[in-house]
Amino acid sequence: MECSKDKVSAVRREFASTMTVIKPYFDTEVDLSLELMDILTQMNNDPDKDVLEAVEHTDFDLLQKRKKNKGNASEEKQKQEY
């Protein structure tokens, strides 16, 4: 988590990029998951363009994964109803 505030922009950028991979593992830990999302939101104010691009890409990827998971859950629920 400290990496998100590192003085080296490449470290912050890598932290943002890595969130796409690690965040799904923490979805069951609500407090930690929310903290990670808060950090990502705060990183939207980073002065480095590359970090901002990584944050935007990560936000988009996480949103797509969330939508995909909701779609799969809806399909499973419909199958159970029939």
C-alpha positions in Angstrom: 0.0 0.0 0.0 2.9 2.3 0.7 3.9 1.8 -3.0 1.0 4.0 -4.0 2.8 7.0 -2.4 6.3 6.1 -3.4 8.4 9.0 -4.7 9.4 7.0 -7.8 6.6 7.2 -10.4 7.5 3.8 -11.9 6.7 2.2 -8.5 3.4 4.0 -8.3 2.5 3.0 -11.9 3.4 -0.7 -11.2 1.3 -0.7 -8.1 -1.7 0.6 -10.0 -1.2 -2.0 -12.8 -0.8 -4.8 -10.3 -4.2 -4.0 -8.7 -5.9 -5.6 -11.6 -4.3 -8.9 -10.6 -4.4 -8.8 -6.8 -7.7 -7.0 -6.1 -10.0 -9.9 -7.0 -8.2 -12.0 -4.3 -9.3 -9.6 -1.7 -12.9 -9.1 -2.7 -14.1 -11.3 0.2 -12.3 -9.0 2.6 -14.6 -6.0 2.3 -12.6 -3.5 4.4 -9.4 -4.3 2.6 -11.1 -4.3 -0.8 -12.6 -0.8 -0.1 -9.2 0.4 1.1 -7.6 -0.7 -2.1 -10.3 1.1 -4.1 -9.8 4.2 -2.0 -6.1 4.2 -2.8 -6.8 3.7 -6.5 -9.2 6.7 -6.3 -6.6 8.8 -4.6 -4.1 7.9 -7.3 -6.3 9.7 -9.8 -4.6 12.9 -8.6 -1.1 11.7 -9.3 1.0 14.3 -11.2 2.6 11.7 -13.5 0.8 11.0 -16.7 1.9 7.4 -16.9 0.6 6.7 -13.4 -2.7 8.3 -14.3 -2.9 6.1 -17.5 -2.2 3.0 -15.4 -4.9 4.0 -12.9 -7.5 4.5 -15.6 -6.6 1.2 -17.3 -6.9 -0.6 -13.9 -10.2 1.1 -13.1 -11.5 0.0 -16.5 -10.3 -3.6 -16.2 -11.7 -3.9 -12.7 -15.1 -2.6 -13.8 -15.1 -5.1 -16.7 -14.3 -8.0 -14.4 -17.1 -6.8 -12.0 -19.6 -6.6 -14.9 -18.6 -10.1 -16.2 -19.0 -11.6 -12.7 -22.4 -10.0 -12.3 -23.5 -11.4 -15.7 -22.3 -14.9 -14.7 -24.1 -14.7 -11.4 -27.3 -13.7 -13.2 -27.0 -16.6 -15.6 -26.5 -19.0 -12.8 -29.5 -17.7 -10.9 -31.7 -18.0 -14.0 -30.5 -21.6 -14.5 -31.4 -22.5 -10.9 -34.9 -21.0 -11.4 -35.6 -23.3 -14.3 
